[in-house]
């Protein structure tokens, strides 16, 4: 599943593939070079939501993957 992870502290967004929102946040931390347990920038400060089917198709189109 695709998740949109938002970090308001880092002012960044990323779309990652993960099995759940916790894994999505951890992957975003790795992508941004942040420790997941960091008090100010880690997973506790992030939100992750699963993309709807339409959003998923649109995101895959951006990546050059057509279904």
Secondary structure, DSSP 8 states (H G I E B T S, - for coil): -EEEEEETTTTEEEEEE-SSHHHHHHHHHHHHT--TT-TTTSGGGEEEEE--HHHHHHHHHHTT---
